[in-house]
Amino acid sequence: MSFMGPASTIGIIGDGRSTFLLAQQALKMGFHVVILAEHSALAAQKNVQLINGSSQNMQDLQALFSQVDLVIYDNENLHLDSLEQISGHEKLIQGTELLDLVQDRYLEKSFLNNHNLNVVPFAAVVNDQDLRKTVEEIGFPCILKPIQKDIDFLDGVIFKNQAQVAAYHLPLGSFILESLLDIKKEMIVLASKDAYGQINVYPLIQMTSQDRWLYTALVEQQPNSILQTEVQEIAQTIAANINFQGLIAVKLCTTNSEVLYVERIYAGTIFAANIYQAVTAYSQEELFLRSLCDWPLPQVTPLTSGCNLVVTKDNLALAVTELKQHPQWQLNLLPEQLEDDYLNPYLGVVTVLGTNYQKLQHYINSSKIWKV
């Protein structure tokens, strides 16, 4: 696709936080925006047209593709199996290979393994006999997950001993069993690919989790160069071997024995990478749109160290108390109409900037809410 300048029209499939932020960035860059969504959380947004419909309805999809110059998705739970039936389906230049890959845990792990990237031992299981045999091969502790990521009725079953396996009966469906790592540190790195196959890899984000939802996302101005280089090479390998255009995120981790593993791949933007806006001159949404619209892609480096501290309903009051004591801390909350996703309870972030990592660590850890 050739260069798309301001006044072009971008169609976005989906709703929620990522769509809101992507639409906001598109408007800043001068684009018109049309959104296909099943409900109207974004209907009141100025200069945005809403098609109230479903991505599973061919007529609704056709209505979107007929009105825009480019179509984007930023939701890995979409199913676009019949896209070839749509007139103008080539406007989805991201393609669907990436979408298929990130939706299937077994396919994703196999892809990583086939490209000599370090992943945990894994195997597919379909019945109780499979489960018991695979546990013997993989060992304890291990974790059972549905192969399809959009299935949430089984949110990871952990087995620590043989008695737990013997007492468990596998539901109908296809599952993947993986070794459960003793994780020391988690990281995320973003990479974009343009129409010419040029890949850009962006600054490493260090994650520190307090629980399932509460975490910090840190970018250092002068990161560990050895780790940064290794992670960038991994992201480059992944991006080069998937047929897509746009943006991906790769999640990695190190164990207490300092072994680096690739955990998973994400399509499009990811909440943790909102820290880019604060520490570089670019938001992840701008990098995403540039890669799709044939705009030149910048070399992105941190201008300062900084950290985003996740705010949820449970810690909002405590976060406000901390803000009263730290005048440099910034609170950025999402609009209220986007707070209704029970699977993703983030209200926003507190952003803390500083040139000195040790000072950042001291101020954040002393809050006793977040840690770095």
Secondary structure as the mmCIF struct_conf table of DSSP 4:
data_model
#
loop_
_struct_conf.conf_type_id
_struct_conf.id
_struct_conf.beg_label_comp_id
_struct_conf.beg_label_asym_id
_struct_conf.beg_label_seq_id
_struct_conf.end_label_comp_id
_struct_conf.end_label_asym_id
_struct_conf.end_label_seq_id
TURN_TY1_P TURN_TY1_P1 PRO A 6 ALA A 7
STRN STRN1 THR A 9 ILE A 13
BEND BEND1 GLY A 16 GLY A 16
HELX_RH_AL_P HELX_RH_AL_P1 ARG A 17 LYS A 28
TURN_TY1_P TURN_TY1_P2 MET A 29 GLY A 30
STRN STRN2 HIS A 32 ALA A 37
BEND BEND2 GLU A 38 HIS A 39
TURN_TY1_P TURN_TY1_P3 ALA A 41 ALA A 44
BEND BEND3 GLN A 45 GLN A 45
TURN_TY1_P TURN_TY1_P4 LYS A 46 ASN A 47
STRN STRN3 VAL A 48 ASN A 52
BEND BEND4 GLY A 53 GLY A 53
TURN_TY1_P TURN_TY1_P5 SER A 55 GLN A 56
HELX_RH_AL_P HELX_RH_AL_P2 MET A 58 GLN A 67
BEND BEND5 ASP A 69 ASP A 69
STRN STRN4 LEU A 70 TYR A 73
TURN_TY1_P TURN_TY1_P6 GLU A 76 ASN A 77
TURN_TY1_P TURN_TY1_P7 ASP A 81 SER A 82
HELX_RH_3T_P HELX_RH_3T_P1 LEU A 83 GLN A 85
BEND BEND6 ILE A 86 ILE A 86
TURN_TY1_P TURN_TY1_P8 SER A 87 GLY A 88
HELX_RH_3T_P HELX_RH_3T_P2 HIS A 89 LYS A 91
TURN_TY1_P TURN_TY1_P9 ILE A 93 GLN A 94
BEND BEND7 THR A 96 THR A 96
HELX_RH_AL_P HELX_RH_AL_P3 GLU A 97 GLN A 103
STRN STRN5 ASP A 104 ASP A 104
HELX_RH_AL_P HELX_RH_AL_P4 ARG A 105 ASN A 114
TURN_TY1_P TURN_TY1_P10 HIS A 115 ASN A 116
STRN STRN6 PHE A 122 VAL A 125
BEND BEND8 ASN A 127 ASN A 127
HELX_RH_AL_P HELX_RH_AL_P5 ASP A 128 ILE A 138
BEND BEND9 PHE A 140 PRO A 141
STRN STRN7 CYS A 142 PRO A 146
BEND BEND10 ILE A 147 ILE A 147
STRN STRN8 GLN A 148 GLN A 148
TURN_TY1_P TURN_TY1_P11 LYS A 149 ASP A 150
BEND BEND11 PHE A 153 LEU A 154
STRN STRN9 VAL A 157 PHE A 159
BEND BEND12 ASN A 161 ASN A 161
HELX_RH_AL_P HELX_RH_AL_P6 GLN A 162 ALA A 166
TURN_TY1_P TURN_TY1_P12 ALA A 167 ALA A 167
HELX_LH_PP_P HELX_LH_PP_P1 LEU A 170 PRO A 171
BEND BEND13 LEU A 172 GLY A 173
STRN STRN10 PHE A 175 SER A 179
HELX_LH_PP_P HELX_LH_PP_P2 LEU A 180 LEU A 181
STRN STRN11 ILE A 183 LYS A 193
TURN_TY1_P TURN_TY1_P13 ALA A 195 TYR A 196
STRN STRN12 ILE A 199 VAL A 201
STRN STRN13 ILE A 205 SER A 209
BEND BEND14 GLN A 210 TRP A 213
STRN STRN14 TYR A 215 VAL A 219
BEND BEND15 GLN A 221 GLN A 222
HELX_RH_AL_P HELX_RH_AL_P7 SER A 225 ALA A 240
TURN_TY1_P TURN_TY1_P14 ASN A 241 ASN A 241
BEND BEND16 ILE A 242 ILE A 242
STRN STRN15 GLY A 246 THR A 255
TURN_TY1_P TURN_TY1_P15 ASN A 256 SER A 257
STRN STRN16 LEU A 260 ALA A 267
BEND BEND17 GLY A 268 GLY A 268
HELX_RH_3T_P HELX_RH_3T_P3 PHE A 271 ASN A 274
HELX_RH_AL_P HELX_RH_AL_P8 ILE A 275 VAL A 279
BEND BEND18 THR A 280 ALA A 281
HELX_RH_AL_P HELX_RH_AL_P9 GLN A 284 CYS A 293
TURN_TY1_P TURN_TY1_P16 ASP A 294 ASP A 294
HELX_LH_PP_P HELX_LH_PP_P3 TRP A 295 PRO A 298
BEND BEND19 LEU A 303 THR A 304
STRN STRN17 SER A 305 THR A 312
TURN_TY1_P TURN_TY1_P17 LYS A 313 ASN A 315
HELX_RH_AL_P HELX_RH_AL_P10 LEU A 316 GLN A 325
TURN_TY1_P TURN_TY1_P18 PRO A 327 GLN A 328
STRN STRN18 GLN A 330 LEU A 333
HELX_LH_PP_P HELX_LH_PP_P4 LEU A 334 PRO A 335
HELX_RH_3T_P HELX_RH_3T_P4 GLU A 336 LEU A 338
TURN_TY1_P TURN_TY1_P19 TYR A 342 LEU A 343
STRN STRN19 TYR A 346 GLY A 354
BEND BEND20 THR A 355 THR A 355
HELX_RH_AL_P HELX_RH_AL_P11 TYR A 357 ASN A 365
TURN_TY1_P TURN_TY1_P20 SER A 366 SER A 367
BEND BEND21 LYS A 368 ILE A 369
#
